[in-house]
Protein backbone atom coordinates (compact mmCIF):
# COMPACT_ATOMS: atom_id res chain seq x y z
CA UNK A 1 0.00 0.00 0.00
CA UNK A 2 1.31 3.40 -1.03
CA UNK A 3 0.03 6.91 -0.33
CA UNK A 4 -1.43 8.13 -3.60
CA UNK A 5 -2.84 11.57 -4.34
CA UNK A 6 -6.33 11.10 -5.73
CA UNK A 7 -7.84 13.78 -7.96
CA UNK A 8 -11.55 13.01 -8.10
CA UNK A 9 -13.70 14.62 -10.80
CA UNK A 10 -17.39 15.06 -10.03
CA UNK A 11 -18.98 14.96 -13.48
CA UNK A 12 -22.31 16.39 -12.27
CA UNK A 13 -20.85 19.63 -10.91
CA UNK A 14 -17.63 19.80 -12.91
CA UNK A 15 -15.53 20.18 -9.75
CA UNK A 16 -12.42 18.23 -8.83
CA UNK A 17 -11.38 17.27 -5.31
CA UNK A 18 -8.04 16.14 -3.88
CA UNK A 19 -7.52 13.42 -1.31
CA UNK A 20 -4.53 11.39 -0.18
CA UNK A 21 -5.28 7.73 0.37
CA UNK A 22 -3.38 4.57 1.15
CA UNK A 23 -4.41 2.54 -1.91
CA UNK A 24 -2.74 -0.08 -4.08
CA UNK A 25 -3.44 0.60 -7.76
CA UNK A 26 -0.47 -1.46 -9.06
CA UNK A 27 -1.45 -3.35 -12.21
CA UNK A 28 -4.63 -1.38 -12.92
CA UNK A 29 -4.86 0.30 -16.33
CA UNK A 30 -6.30 3.61 -17.44
CA UNK A 31 -9.98 3.18 -18.27
CA UNK A 32 -10.66 0.42 -15.71
CA UNK A 33 -13.27 0.78 -12.99
CA UNK A 34 -12.33 1.03 -9.30
CA UNK A 35 -14.60 0.46 -6.31
CA UNK A 36 -14.60 3.45 -3.94
CA UNK A 37 -15.14 1.30 -0.83
CA UNK A 38 -11.38 0.59 -0.70
CA UNK A 39 -10.48 4.22 0.03
CA UNK A 40 -13.43 5.66 1.97
CA UNK A 41 -16.08 6.36 -0.68
CA UNK A 42 -18.85 3.93 0.22
CA UNK A 43 -21.15 3.17 -2.70
CA UNK A 44 -19.06 5.08 -5.24
CA UNK A 45 -17.51 3.67 -8.39
CA UNK A 46 -14.71 5.45 -10.26
CA UNK A 47 -12.97 5.20 -13.62
CA UNK A 48 -9.22 5.77 -13.80
CA UNK A 49 -8.55 8.48 -16.37
CA UNK A 50 -4.83 9.09 -15.88
CA UNK A 51 -2.10 9.96 -13.41
CA UNK A 52 1.57 10.75 -13.04
CA UNK A 53 4.69 9.20 -11.58
CA UNK A 54 7.09 10.35 -8.87
CA UNK A 55 9.00 12.62 -11.30
CA UNK A 56 5.81 14.22 -12.67
CA UNK A 57 5.66 12.50 -16.05
CA UNK A 58 2.04 12.02 -17.22
CA UNK A 59 0.42 8.70 -18.06
CA UNK A 60 -0.96 8.07 -21.54
CA UNK A 61 -3.68 5.62 -22.45
CA UNK A 62 -2.22 4.79 -25.88
CA UNK A 63 1.17 3.54 -24.59
CA UNK A 64 1.18 0.00 -23.15
CA UNK A 65 2.94 -0.95 -19.92
CA UNK A 66 3.90 0.95 -16.81
CA UNK A 67 7.36 2.25 -17.68
CA UNK A 68 8.71 5.56 -18.97
CA UNK A 69 9.06 5.83 -22.73
CA UNK A 70 10.17 8.57 -25.08
CA UNK A 71 7.32 8.65 -27.55
CA UNK A 72 6.82 10.76 -30.67
CA UNK A 73 3.58 12.55 -29.84
CA UNK A 74 1.52 15.14 -31.73
CA UNK A 75 -1.28 15.83 -29.24
CA UNK A 76 -2.88 14.69 -25.99
CA UNK A 77 -1.72 14.52 -22.38
CA UNK A 78 1.80 15.80 -21.77
CA UNK A 79 2.10 17.73 -25.05
CA UNK A 80 1.42 21.41 -25.76
CA UNK A 81 2.10 22.18 -29.43
CA UNK A 82 0.98 25.42 -31.03
CA UNK A 83 1.95 24.79 -34.65
CA UNK A 84 0.01 22.43 -36.88
CA UNK A 85 1.70 19.21 -37.98
CA UNK A 86 4.52 19.26 -35.40
CA UNK A 87 5.28 16.20 -33.28
CA UNK A 88 7.65 16.09 -30.32
CA UNK A 89 9.51 13.32 -28.59
CA UNK A 90 8.29 13.46 -24.98
CA UNK A 91 8.87 11.24 -21.97
CA UNK A 92 5.60 9.75 -20.72
CA UNK A 93 4.42 6.76 -18.67
CA UNK A 94 2.41 3.87 -20.08
CA UNK A 95 -1.20 3.08 -19.25
CA UNK A 96 -0.56 0.69 -16.31
CA UNK A 97 -0.12 1.91 -12.74
CA UNK A 98 3.19 0.88 -11.21
CA UNK A 99 4.91 1.23 -7.85
CA UNK A 100 6.32 4.65 -8.77
CA UNK A 101 2.95 6.27 -9.62
CA UNK A 102 1.98 8.90 -7.06
CA UNK A 103 -1.14 10.52 -8.56
CA UNK A 104 -4.33 8.97 -9.88
CA UNK A 105 -7.03 10.89 -11.71
CA UNK A 106 -10.51 9.46 -11.15
CA UNK A 107 -13.90 10.17 -12.68
CA UNK A 108 -17.11 9.35 -10.78
CA UNK A 109 -19.23 6.77 -12.61
CA UNK A 110 -21.64 5.70 -9.86
CA UNK A 111 -22.61 7.90 -6.92
CA UNK A 112 -23.11 6.73 -3.35
CA UNK A 113 -25.71 7.82 -0.81
CA UNK A 114 -23.56 10.63 0.66
CA UNK A 115 -22.19 13.57 -1.32
CA UNK A 116 -18.50 13.93 -2.16
CA UNK A 117 -18.16 17.16 -0.16
CA UNK A 118 -19.61 15.49 2.93
CA UNK A 119 -17.25 12.50 2.66
CA UNK A 120 -14.22 14.75 2.15
CA UNK A 121 -15.27 17.10 4.97
CA UNK A 122 -15.49 20.20 2.79
CA UNK A 123 -17.87 22.82 4.12
CA UNK A 124 -19.95 24.72 1.59
CA UNK A 125 -19.64 28.49 1.82
CA UNK A 126 -22.99 30.16 2.29
CA UNK A 127 -23.60 32.67 -0.52
CA UNK A 128 -26.21 34.62 1.46
CA UNK A 129 -23.90 35.73 4.30
CA UNK A 130 -23.91 39.49 4.98
CA UNK A 131 -21.20 41.23 2.99
CA UNK A 132 -19.75 44.27 4.74
C-alpha positions in Angstrom: 0.0 0.0 0.0 1.3 3.4 -1.0 0.0 6.9 -0.3 -1.4 8.1 -3.6 -2.8 11.6 -4.3 -6.3 11.1 -5.7 -7.8 13.8 -8.0 -11.6 13.0 -8.1 -13.7 14.6 -10.8 -17.4 15.1 -10.0 -19.0 15.0 -13.5 -22.3 16.4 -12.3 -20.9 19.6 -10.9 -17.6 19.8 -12.9 -15.5 20.2 -9.8 -12.4 18.2 -8.8 -11.4 17.3 -5.3 -8.0 16.1 -3.9 -7.5 13.4 -1.3 -4.5 11.4 -0.2 -5.3 7.7 0.4 -3.4 4.6 1.1 -4.4 2.5 -1.9 -2.7 -0.1 -4.1 -3.4 0.6 -7.8 -0.5 -1.5 -9.1 -1.5 -3.3 -12.2 -4.6 -1.4 -12.9 -4.9 0.3 -16.3 -6.3 3.6 -17.4 -10.0 3.2 -18.3 -10.7 0.4 -15.7 -13.3 0.8 -13.0 -12.3 1.0 -9.3 -14.6 0.5 -6.3 -14.6 3.5 -3.9 -15.1 1.3 -0.8 -11.4 0.6 -0.7 -10.5 4.2 0.0 -13.4 5.7 2.0 -16.1 6.4 -0.7 -18.8 3.9 0.2 -21.2 3.2 -2.7 -19.1 5.1 -5.2 -17.5 3.7 -8.4 -14.7 5.5 -10.3 -13.0 5.2 -13.6 -9.2 5.8 -13.8 -8.6 8.5 -16.4 -4.8 9.1 -15.9 -2.1 10.0 -13.4 1.6 10.8 -13.0 4.7 9.2 -11.6 7.1 10.3 -8.9 9.0 12.6 -11.3 5.8 14.2 -12.7 5.7 12.5 -16.1 2.0 12.0 -17.2 0.4 8.7 -18.1 -1.0 8.1 -21.5 -3.7 5.6 -22.4 -2.2 4.8 -25.9 1.2 3.5 -24.6 1.2 0.0 -23.1 2.9 -0.9 -19.9 3.9 1.0 -16.8 7.4 2.3 -17.7 8.7 5.6 -19.0 9.1 5.8 -22.7 10.2 8.6 -25.1 7.3 8.7 -27.6 6.8 10.8 -30.7 3.6 12.6 -29.8 1.5 15.1 -31.7 -1.3 15.8 -29.2 -2.9 14.7 -26.0 -1.7 14.5 -22.4 1.8 15.8 -21.8 2.1 17.7 -25.0 1.4 21.4 -25.8 2.1 22.2 -29.4 1.0 25.4 -31.0 1.9 24.8 -34.7 0.0 22.4 -36.9 1.7 19.2 -38.0 4.5 19.3 -35.4 5.3 16.2 -33.3 7.7 16.1 -30.3 9.5 13.3 -28.6 8.3 13.5 -25.0 8.9 11.2 -22.0 5.6 9.7 -20.7 4.4 6.8 -18.7 2.4 3.9 -20.1 -1.2 3.1 -19.2 -0.6 0.7 -16.3 -0.1 1.9 -12.7 3.2 0.9 -11.2 4.9 1.2 -7.9 6.3 4.7 -8.8 2.9 6.3 -9.6 2.0 8.9 -7.1 -1.1 10.5 -8.6 -4.3 9.0 -9.9 -7.0 10.9 -11.7 -10.5 9.5 -11.1 -13.9 10.2 -12.7 -17.1 9.3 -10.8 -19.2 6.8 -12.6 -21.6 5.7 -9.9 -22.6 7.9 -6.9 -23.1 6.7 -3.3 -25.7 7.8 -0.8 -23.6 10.6 0.7 -22.2 13.6 -1.3 -18.5 13.9 -2.2 -18.2 17.2 -0.2 -19.6 15.5 2.9 -17.3 12.5 2.7 -14.2 14.8 2.1 -15.3 17.1 5.0 -15.5 20.2 2.8 -17.9 22.8 4.1 -20.0 24.7 1.6 -19.6 28.5 1.8 -23.0 30.2 2.3 -23.6 32.7 -0.5 -26.2 34.6 1.5 -23.9 35.7 4.3 -23.9 39.5 5.0 -21.2 41.2 3.0 -19.8 44.3 4.7 
